[in-house]
């Protein structure tokens, strides 16, 4: 039996003088997974910045990076809860492809009148995605059929329906501009642009494209607010932990982590502001990330999901309705798969039979790279997001370098294996 105790009083002897560095080293080792992920992402980005001759950090490429990989991170949020609860979902790519095809048919082919409006179609598709998740979750939760089998069947079923819906190998499009803005649009500059360097005008009196520098001030303001909120809530959480007698990370380590993260965030915000502002899909992603962080850390249902993944029988004996909770996890996964499918279709501007093909592997890899355990009960939202960006940066960087797609798969597989080996090593050492 173990008991928690408050901080021990300082005795004033030499041992207490040495306690600070020891606590700092201990905290660094304890949080090695979290810090290691951020450092790994920064190292990978710096590596590709040099190997691509500075192309990676160009504003237009950063916007493309977010727009091309946003659906992976959106679906990784749902996959995190699935894996934390002790299950797996192999059908997310096929469901995303099917939903994209359904949306295209509703907006372009079928004569639905006012129901062909992109907003109405999007809502219907999200509901359909939730129903798909509920159908799969029902067999897993109430009939105890392994999630691997149920979702493998779903992967085959919905890939087939997607191809049948699109008439075999044909694509359906173009999709309405309002719908495509979900993936390719940018937030409007309601504050107004700030011109730092006036654009150059040629002899004909026309502005030379790419000359001068103008900042999207709405993006700058939102970025500053986000960074200040991150620092404030981080400091508040640290003080709350100390007030309840729990050990918090050393203040110096906290300051360094906050400064590094804030500096990276502000740099990216500046790059976005110097192009066309924040992509709309990035704002959607940010809202979902904030929601899932709140659910997993502050709400009872989040703690119950972790408890169920850690020990389902113990959770059930403690009064948690594990069947209903499992069903809700898969409904959530279905909705996010549908949103991912809408983002894919919006980015392509049409529905294609191969949409989402193989994306389930990138989604699952992002979650495991982010620190989730295959045994369930372990994983963090921020870890899954960073894991998704690691996959996206590697995809983007290797593509710019001209690395063959075959070798890209090899590299991603090695990174995934390395992340899992690192996780197992830490558990065995602990």
C-alpha positions as CSV (number, residue, x, y, z in Angstrom):
1,X,0.0,0.0,0.0
2,X,1.3,3.4,-0.9
3,X,0.4,6.8,0.5
4,X,0.9,10.3,-0.9
5,X,2.5,12.9,1.3
6,X,3.1,16.6,0.9
7,X,6.5,18.2,0.3
8,X,9.0,17.4,3.0
9,X,10.2,20.4,5.0
10,X,13.6,21.7,4.3
11,X,16.2,20.9,6.9
12,X,18.8,23.5,5.8
13,X,21.6,20.9,5.5
14,X,23.8,20.3,2.5
15,X,21.5,17.6,1.2
16,X,18.8,20.1,0.6
17,X,21.1,22.3,-1.3
18,X,21.7,19.5,-3.8
19,X,18.0,18.6,-3.9
20,X,17.2,21.1,-6.6
21,X,19.4,19.7,-9.4
22,X,18.4,16.2,-8.4
23,X,14.7,17.0,-8.7
24,X,15.4,18.7,-12.1
25,X,17.2,15.7,-13.4
26,X,14.5,13.4,-12.1
27,X,11.7,15.5,-13.7
28,X,13.6,15.6,-17.0
29,X,13.9,11.8,-16.9
30,X,10.2,11.3,-15.9
31,X,9.0,13.6,-18.7
32,X,11.5,12.3,-21.2
33,X,8.7,11.1,-23.5
34,X,6.9,14.4,-23.6
35,X,10.1,16.6,-24.0
36,X,11.6,14.0,-26.3
37,X,8.7,14.3,-28.7
38,X,8.9,18.1,-28.9
39,X,12.7,18.0,-29.3
40,X,12.3,15.2,-32.0
41,X,9.8,17.3,-34.0
42,X,12.1,20.4,-33.8
43,X,15.2,18.3,-34.8
44,X,13.3,16.8,-37.8
45,X,12.1,20.2,-38.9
46,X,15.6,21.7,-38.7
47,X,17.1,18.7,-40.5
48,X,14.6,19.0,-43.4
49,X,15.1,22.8,-43.4
50,X,18.7,22.3,-44.3
51,X,18.3,19.3,-46.6
52,X,15.6,21.1,-48.6
53,X,17.7,24.3,-48.9
54,X,15.2,26.3,-46.8
55,X,12.1,25.2,-48.5
56,X,10.4,23.5,-45.5
57,X,9.9,26.7,-43.5
58,X,8.7,28.9,-46.4
59,X,5.3,30.3,-45.6
60,X,3.6,28.7,-48.6
61,X,5.0,25.2,-47.8
62,X,4.0,25.5,-44.1
63,X,0.4,26.2,-45.2
64,X,0.5,23.3,-47.6
65,X,2.0,21.1,-44.8
66,X,-1.0,21.9,-42.5
67,X,-3.6,21.5,-45.3
68,X,-2.2,18.2,-46.5
69,X,-1.9,16.5,-43.1
70,X,-4.7,18.0,-41.1
71,X,-7.0,15.1,-41.7
72,X,-4.4,12.8,-40.2
73,X,-4.3,14.8,-37.0
74,X,-8.1,15.1,-36.8
75,X,-8.6,11.4,-37.1
76,X,-5.6,10.8,-34.7
77,X,-7.6,12.6,-31.9
78,X,-10.4,10.0,-32.2
79,X,-7.9,7.1,-32.7
80,X,-6.2,8.1,-29.4
81,X,-9.3,7.5,-27.4
82,X,-9.9,4.2,-29.2
83,X,-6.4,3.0,-28.5
84,X,-6.4,4.3,-24.9
85,X,-9.7,2.3,-24.3
86,X,-7.9,-0.8,-25.4
87,X,-9.2,-1.1,-29.0
88,X,-8.1,-0.4,-32.5
89,X,-9.9,1.0,-35.6
90,X,-8.7,-0.1,-39.0
91,X,-11.6,1.3,-40.9
92,X,-11.0,5.1,-40.6
93,X,-9.4,5.5,-44.0
94,X,-12.2,3.6,-45.8
95,X,-14.9,5.5,-43.8
96,X,-13.2,8.8,-44.8
97,X,-13.1,7.8,-48.4
98,X,-16.8,6.7,-48.3
99,X,-17.9,10.0,-46.6
100,X,-16.0,12.0,-49.2
101,X,-17.7,10.1,-52.0
102,X,-21.1,10.6,-50.3
103,X,-20.6,14.3,-49.9
104,X,-19.6,14.7,-53.6
105,X,-22.6,12.7,-54.8
106,X,-25.0,14.8,-52.7
107,X,-23.5,18.1,-53.9
108,X,-22.8,17.3,-57.5
109,X,-24.8,14.4,-58.8
110,X,-28.0,13.8,-56.9
111,X,-30.8,16.4,-57.4
112,X,-31.4,17.3,-53.7
113,X,-32.1,21.0,-54.2
114,X,-31.5,22.9,-50.9
115,X,-30.1,19.8,-49.3
116,X,-27.1,20.1,-51.7
117,X,-25.9,23.0,-49.7
118,X,-22.3,22.3,-48.5
119,X,-23.2,23.0,-44.8
120,X,-26.2,20.7,-44.9
121,X,-24.2,18.0,-46.7
122,X,-21.4,18.3,-44.1
123,X,-23.8,17.9,-41.2
124,X,-25.5,14.9,-42.8
125,X,-22.1,13.3,-43.5
126,X,-21.0,13.8,-39.9
127,X,-24.2,12.1,-38.7
128,X,-23.6,9.2,-41.1
129,X,-20.1,8.9,-39.8
130,X,-21.4,8.7,-36.2
131,X,-23.9,6.0,-37.2
132,X,-21.1,4.0,-38.8
133,X,-19.1,4.3,-35.6
134,X,-22.1,3.3,-33.6
135,X,-22.7,0.2,-35.8
136,X,-19.1,-1.0,-35.4
137,X,-19.0,-0.1,-31.7
138,X,-22.2,-2.1,-31.0
139,X,-20.6,-5.3,-32.1
140,X,-17.4,-4.6,-30.2
141,X,-19.1,-3.3,-27.0
142,X,-22.1,-5.6,-26.6
143,X,-21.1,-8.7,-28.4
144,X,-17.4,-8.8,-27.4
145,X,-16.2,-9.2,-31.0
146,X,-12.6,-8.0,-31.2
147,X,-12.3,-4.5,-32.6
148,X,-9.6,-5.7,-35.0
149,X,-12.0,-8.0,-36.7
150,X,-15.0,-5.7,-36.7
151,X,-13.1,-2.7,-38.1
152,X,-11.2,-4.9,-40.6
153,X,-14.6,-5.9,-42.0
154,X,-15.6,-2.2,-42.0
155,X,-12.4,-1.3,-43.9
156,X,-13.3,-3.7,-46.7
157,X,-17.0,-2.9,-46.7
158,X,-16.7,0.9,-46.9
159,X,-13.9,0.9,-49.4
160,X,-16.1,-1.3,-51.6
161,X,-19.1,1.0,-51.1
162,X,-16.9,4.1,-51.9
163,X,-15.8,2.6,-55.2
164,X,-19.4,1.5,-56.0
165,X,-20.8,4.9,-55.2
166,X,-18.3,6.5,-57.6
167,X,-19.0,4.1,-60.4
168,X,-15.8,2.1,-60.2
169,X,-12.8,4.2,-61.0
170,X,-14.3,7.6,-61.8
171,X,-14.1,10.8,-59.8
172,X,-16.9,13.2,-59.0
173,X,-16.4,16.9,-59.1
174,X,-15.7,19.8,-59.1
175,X,-17.0,20.5,-55.6
176,X,-18.4,24.0,-54.7
177,X,-15.9,26.7,-53.7
178,X,-17.6,27.2,-50.4
179,X,-17.0,23.5,-49.5
180,X,-13.3,23.5,-50.7
181,X,-12.6,26.5,-48.3
182,X,-12.7,23.9,-45.5
183,X,-9.3,22.7,-46.5
184,X,-7.9,25.3,-48.8
185,X,-9.3,28.5,-47.3
186,X,-7.8,31.1,-44.9
187,X,-9.3,33.2,-42.2
188,X,-10.2,36.7,-43.2
189,X,-8.1,39.6,-41.9
190,X,-10.7,41.5,-39.9
191,X,-8.1,43.8,-38.3
192,X,-6.4,44.7,-41.6
193,X,-3.0,44.1,-43.0
194,X,0.2,45.7,-41.8
195,X,2.7,46.6,-44.5
196,X,6.3,46.4,-43.3
197,X,8.0,46.7,-46.7
198,X,6.1,48.2,-49.6
199,X,5.9,46.0,-52.7
200,X,8.1,46.8,-55.7
201,X,6.5,48.2,-58.8
202,X,7.9,47.4,-62.2
203,X,8.2,49.8,-65.2
204,X,4.7,49.0,-66.3
205,X,3.3,50.1,-63.0
206,X,2.4,46.6,-61.9
207,X,3.3,45.1,-58.5
208,X,6.0,42.4,-58.6
209,X,4.6,39.2,-57.1
210,X,6.5,38.2,-53.9
211,X,8.1,41.6,-53.3
212,X,7.5,43.6,-50.1
213,X,6.2,42.2,-46.8
214,X,2.7,42.5,-45.5
215,X,1.5,40.8,-42.3
216,X,-1.9,39.3,-41.7
217,X,-2.6,41.1,-38.4
218,X,-5.6,38.9,-37.3
219,X,-3.2,35.9,-37.4
220,X,-0.6,37.8,-35.4
221,X,-3.2,38.8,-32.7
222,X,-4.6,35.3,-32.5
223,X,-1.1,33.8,-32.2
224,X,-0.2,36.1,-29.4
225,X,-3.4,35.4,-27.5
226,X,-2.8,31.6,-27.9
227,X,0.8,31.8,-26.6
228,X,-0.2,34.0,-23.6
229,X,-3.1,31.6,-22.8
230,X,-0.7,28.6,-23.1
231,X,1.8,30.2,-20.6
232,X,-1.0,31.3,-18.2
233,X,-2.8,28.0,-18.0
234,X,0.5,26.1,-17.8
235,X,1.6,28.3,-14.8
236,X,-1.9,28.0,-13.3
237,X,-1.8,24.1,-13.5
238,X,1.6,24.1,-12.0
239,X,0.5,26.2,-9.0
240,X,-2.6,24.1,-8.5
241,X,-0.5,20.9,-8.4
242,X,1.8,22.5,-5.8
243,X,-1.1,23.8,-3.8
244,X,-2.4,20.2,-3.5
245,X,0.9,18.9,-2.3
246,X,2.0,17.1,-5.5
247,X,5.5,17.4,-6.9
248,X,5.7,19.7,-9.9
249,X,8.4,20.0,-12.4
250,X,11.2,22.5,-11.4
251,X,10.4,26.1,-12.2
252,X,13.5,26.5,-14.4
253,X,12.5,23.5,-16.5
254,X,9.0,24.8,-16.8
255,X,10.2,28.2,-18.0
256,X,12.6,26.6,-20.6
257,X,9.8,24.4,-21.9
258,X,7.3,27.3,-22.1
259,X,9.8,29.6,-23.8
260,X,10.9,27.0,-26.4
261,X,7.3,26.1,-27.2
262,X,6.2,29.7,-27.4
263,X,9.1,30.7,-29.6
264,X,8.4,27.9,-32.0
265,X,4.7,28.8,-32.0
266,X,5.4,32.5,-32.6
267,X,7.8,31.7,-35.4
268,X,5.1,29.6,-37.2
269,X,2.5,32.3,-36.6
270,X,4.8,34.9,-38.2
271,X,5.3,32.6,-41.2
272,X,1.6,32.1,-41.7
273,X,1.0,35.9,-41.2
274,X,3.5,36.7,-43.9
275,X,1.6,34.5,-46.4
276,X,-2.2,34.5,-46.3
277,X,-2.9,34.0,-42.6
278,X,-4.0,30.9,-40.7
279,X,-5.7,28.1,-42.7
280,X,-9.3,27.5,-41.8
281,X,-8.6,23.8,-41.3
282,X,-5.9,24.8,-38.7
283,X,-8.5,26.7,-36.7
284,X,-10.8,23.6,-36.8
285,X,-7.9,21.5,-35.7
286,X,-7.0,23.9,-32.9
287,X,-10.6,23.9,-31.6
288,X,-10.7,20.1,-31.6
289,X,-7.4,19.8,-29.9
290,X,-8.5,22.1,-27.1
291,X,-11.8,20.2,-26.8
292,X,-10.1,16.9,-26.5
293,X,-7.5,18.1,-24.0
294,X,-10.3,19.4,-21.9
295,X,-12.3,16.2,-22.1
296,X,-9.3,13.9,-21.3
297,X,-7.9,16.0,-18.5
298,X,-10.9,17.7,-16.9
299,X,-14.1,15.6,-17.6
300,X,-15.2,12.5,-15.9
301,X,-15.8,10.7,-19.2
302,X,-12.1,11.2,-20.1
303,X,-10.9,9.7,-16.9
304,X,-13.3,6.8,-17.3
305,X,-11.9,6.0,-20.7
306,X,-8.4,5.8,-19.3
307,X,-9.6,3.7,-16.4
308,X,-11.3,1.3,-18.8
309,X,-8.2,1.0,-21.0
310,X,-6.0,0.4,-17.9
311,X,-8.2,-2.4,-16.5
312,X,-11.6,-3.0,-18.0
313,X,-12.8,-5.4,-15.3
314,X,-11.7,-3.1,-12.4
315,X,-13.5,-0.2,-14.2
316,X,-16.6,-2.3,-14.6
317,X,-16.6,-3.3,-10.9
318,X,-16.2,0.3,-9.9
319,X,-19.5,1.2,-11.6
320,X,-18.3,2.4,-15.0
321,X,-20.6,1.2,-17.8
322,X,-17.8,0.0,-20.1
323,X,-20.2,-1.1,-22.9
324,X,-21.8,2.3,-23.3
325,X,-18.4,4.0,-23.0
326,X,-16.9,1.8,-25.7
327,X,-19.9,2.6,-28.0
328,X,-19.4,6.3,-27.4
329,X,-15.6,6.0,-28.2
330,X,-16.4,4.5,-31.6
331,X,-19.2,7.0,-32.3
332,X,-16.7,9.7,-31.7
333,X,-14.2,7.9,-34.0
334,X,-16.8,7.7,-36.8
335,X,-17.6,11.4,-36.6
336,X,-13.9,12.4,-36.8
337,X,-13.4,9.9,-39.7
338,X,-16.2,11.6,-41.5
339,X,-14.7,15.0,-40.8
340,X,-11.4,13.7,-42.1
341,X,-13.2,12.5,-45.3
342,X,-14.7,15.9,-45.8
343,X,-11.3,17.6,-45.4
344,X,-9.7,15.2,-48.0
345,X,-12.5,15.8,-50.5
346,X,-12.3,19.6,-49.9
347,X,-8.5,19.6,-50.5
348,X,-8.8,17.5,-53.7
349,X,-11.8,19.4,-54.9
350,X,-13.4,16.2,-55.9
351,X,-14.1,12.7,-54.6
352,X,-11.8,9.9,-55.9
353,X,-12.0,6.1,-55.2
354,X,-8.5,6.1,-53.6
355,X,-9.3,8.9,-51.1
356,X,-8.1,7.9,-47.6
357,X,-6.5,4.7,-48.9
358,X,-3.8,3.6,-46.3
359,X,-4.4,6.7,-44.1
360,X,-5.4,4.5,-41.2
361,X,-1.8,3.4,-41.0
362,X,-0.5,7.0,-40.7
363,X,-3.2,7.8,-38.1
364,X,-2.4,4.8,-36.0
365,X,1.4,5.5,-36.3
366,X,0.9,9.1,-35.2
367,X,-0.8,7.9,-32.0
368,X,1.8,5.4,-31.2
369,X,4.7,7.8,-32.0
370,X,2.9,10.2,-29.6
371,X,3.3,7.8,-26.7
372,X,0.1,5.8,-26.6
373,X,0.4,2.2,-25.4
374,X,-0.9,-0.7,-27.4
375,X,-2.1,-2.2,-24.1
376,X,-4.5,0.7,-23.5
377,X,-4.8,3.2,-20.7
378,X,-1.8,5.4,-21.7
379,X,-1.7,8.3,-24.2
380,X,-2.0,12.1,-24.5
381,X,-3.7,14.3,-26.9
382,X,-0.7,16.6,-27.4
383,X,1.4,13.5,-28.0
384,X,-0.9,12.3,-30.8
385,X,-0.8,15.8,-32.3
386,X,3.0,16.0,-32.2
387,X,3.2,12.4,-33.6
388,X,0.9,13.5,-36.5
389,X,3.1,16.5,-37.3
390,X,6.2,14.3,-37.2
391,X,4.6,12.0,-39.8
392,X,3.5,15.1,-41.8
393,X,6.9,16.8,-41.7
394,X,8.7,13.6,-42.8
395,X,6.2,13.1,-45.7
396,X,6.6,16.7,-46.8
397,X,10.4,16.9,-46.3
398,X,11.1,13.6,-48.1
399,X,8.8,14.6,-51.0
400,X,10.7,17.9,-51.4
401,X,14.0,16.0,-51.4
402,X,12.7,13.7,-54.1
403,X,12.9,10.5,-52.0
404,X,11.1,7.6,-53.6
405,X,7.7,6.8,-52.1
406,X,8.9,3.2,-51.4
407,X,11.7,4.5,-49.2
408,X,9.4,7.0,-47.5
409,X,7.4,4.0,-46.2
410,X,10.6,2.3,-45.0
411,X,11.7,5.5,-43.0
412,X,8.2,5.9,-41.5
413,X,8.1,2.3,-40.5
414,X,11.5,2.6,-38.8
415,X,10.4,5.7,-36.9
416,X,7.3,3.9,-35.7
417,X,9.3,0.9,-34.6
418,X,11.8,3.1,-32.8
419,X,9.0,5.0,-30.9
420,X,7.5,1.7,-29.7
421,X,10.8,0.3,-28.7
422,X,11.6,3.4,-26.8
423,X,8.2,3.2,-25.0
424,X,8.8,-0.5,-24.1
425,X,12.3,0.3,-22.8
426,X,10.9,3.1,-20.6
427,X,8.2,0.8,-19.1
428,X,10.7,-2.0,-18.4
429,X,13.2,0.4,-16.8
430,X,10.4,1.9,-14.7
